[in-house]
Amino acid sequence: MSASDRRTAVVKVALEEFAKGGLNGTATETIAARVGVSQPYLFRLFANKKALFIATAELCFDRIGNLFEQAAEGLSGADATGAMGDAYTGMLVAQPEVLLMQLQLYVASQDPEIRAVVRARWERLEELVRILTGLEPSEVTAFFARGMLCNVIAALELPAERYYSHL
């Protein structure tokens, strides 16, 4: 396996582990063991734990952006946001690690480096939604507000049927 392929594998596993334990509660030894590499090799791929966490943040935002692009293909306005919202709620069920990682990203944003990355990626995602939908800024804000509510519903394992039909 090439270093690039190994790096990709590490980030995928790191997303799952950081989603559960966060930046401070996740051991790099656990990530290395799951991937089948030594911890020193892990740190040849990533300068430090924070660099790995940031790479994982990028993957998390990439997955959401790709999901939105696929869902909105050929649509605009409310049709696009409806399709993206449906796809997102499906992702929360099918890939709960993406939801949990998002929450960990916001907690870790106390660190200025991490905050800068998360903020920049949030703004890019917001711009992507605006471009895909053609909606006004206030409507994009409402879309993201509903998404954050979906995060809370999923994280607390509230009954989806009680809430999602009203969104």
C-alpha positions in Angstrom: 0.0 0.0 0.0 1.4 3.4 -0.9 1.9 6.1 1.7 -1.0 8.0 0.1 -3.3 5.0 0.3 -2.2 4.4 3.9 -2.8 8.1 4.7 -6.4 7.7 3.4 -7.0 4.6 5.4 -5.7 6.3 8.6 -8.0 9.3 8.1 -11.0 7.1 7.6 -10.3 5.1 10.8 -9.4 8.4 12.6 -12.8 9.8 11.8 -14.5 6.9 13.5 -12.2 7.1 16.5 -12.2 10.9 16.9 -16.0 10.8 16.5 -16.2 8.7 19.6 -13.5 10.2 21.8 -12.8 13.6 20.4 -9.3 15.2 20.0 -8.2 14.8 23.6 -9.9 11.5 24.4 -8.6 9.5 21.4 -5.3 7.7 21.5 -3.2 7.7 18.4 -2.1 4.2 19.4 -5.7 3.0 18.9 -5.9 4.5 15.4 -2.5 3.1 14.4 -3.5 -0.4 15.7 -6.8 -0.4 13.8 -5.0 0.5 10.6 -2.2 -2.0 11.2 0.7 0.5 11.4 3.0 1.5 14.1 2.5 4.8 15.9 5.9 6.1 14.7 4.7 5.4 11.1 1.5 7.2 11.8 3.5 10.3 12.8 5.5 10.0 9.5 2.2 10.4 7.7 0.9 13.2 10.0 3.1 15.6 11.8 1.1 15.3 15.0 -2.3 14.4 16.4 -3.7 17.8 15.6 -2.7 17.4 12.0 -4.5 14.1 11.8 -7.5 15.6 13.5 -7.6 18.4 10.9 -7.3 15.9 8.1 -10.2 14.1 9.6 -12.2 17.4 9.7 -11.5 17.9 6.0 -12.8 14.4 5.3 -16.0 15.1 7.3 -16.7 18.3 5.4 -15.9 16.6 2.1 -18.4 13.9 2.8 -21.1 16.4 3.5 -20.3 18.6 0.5 -20.2 15.6 -1.8 -23.5 14.4 -0.4 -25.1 17.8 -1.0 -23.8 18.0 -4.6 -25.1 14.5 -5.5 -28.5 15.2 -3.8 -29.0 18.6 -5.5 -27.9 17.5 -9.0 -30.4 19.0 -11.5 -32.4 20.7 -8.8 -32.6 24.2 -7.4 -34.4 26.2 -4.7 -36.6 24.3 -2.3 -36.4 21.1 -4.4 -32.6 21.1 -3.9 -32.7 21.9 -0.2 -35.4 19.2 0.3 -33.3 16.6 -1.5 -30.1 17.7 0.4 -32.0 17.6 3.7 -33.4 14.1 3.0 -29.9 12.9 2.0 -28.4 14.5 5.2 -30.9 12.8 7.5 -30.1 9.6 5.8 -26.4 10.1 6.4 -27.0 10.7 10.1 -28.5 7.2 10.3 -26.1 5.4 7.8 -22.9 7.2 8.9 -23.4 8.3 12.5 -19.6 8.9 12.8 -20.0 11.9 10.5 -22.5 13.4 12.8 -20.5 12.7 15.9 -17.3 14.0 14.2 -19.1 17.3 13.5 -19.9 17.7 17.1 -16.3 16.9 18.1 -15.1 19.5 15.6 -17.2 22.2 17.3 -15.9 21.2 20.7 -12.2 21.1 19.5 -12.7 24.6 17.9 -11.4 26.0 21.2 -8.1 25.5 19.6 -7.4 28.4 17.2 -5.8 26.2 14.4 -8.7 23.8 14.5 -11.3 26.7 14.7 -9.7 28.3 11.6 -10.1 25.1 9.6 -13.6 24.3 10.8 -14.7 27.9 10.2 -13.3 28.0 6.7 -14.8 24.6 5.8 -18.2 25.7 7.3 -18.1 28.8 5.2 -17.3 26.8 2.0 -20.1 24.4 2.8 -22.5 27.4 3.2 -21.3 28.9 -0.1 -21.8 25.5 -1.8 -25.4 25.3 -0.5 -26.0 28.9 -1.7 -24.7 28.0 -5.2 -26.5 24.7 -5.4 -29.8 26.1 -4.4 -29.8 29.7 -5.5 -31.4 30.6 -2.2 -31.0 33.9 -0.3 -28.6 34.0 2.7 -31.5 33.9 5.2 -32.9 30.8 3.5 -29.4 29.1 3.6 -29.2 30.1 7.3 -32.5 28.4 7.9 -31.3 25.3 6.1 -28.3 25.0 8.3 -30.3 25.7 11.4 -32.6 22.7 10.5 -29.4 20.7 9.9 -28.1 21.5 13.3 -31.5 20.5 14.8 -31.2 17.2 12.9 -27.7 16.7 14.5 -29.2 17.2 18.0 -32.1 14.8 17.2 -29.7 12.2 16.0 -27.1 12.6 18.7 -29.8 12.3 21.4 -31.5 9.5 19.6 -34.8 11.2 19.8 -37.6 9.6 17.8 -37.0 10.8 14.2 -40.6 10.4 13.2 -41.6 12.9 15.8 -39.3 15.6 14.5 -38.3 15.1 10.9 -41.8 15.3 9.4 -42.0 18.9 10.7 -38.6 20.1 9.3 
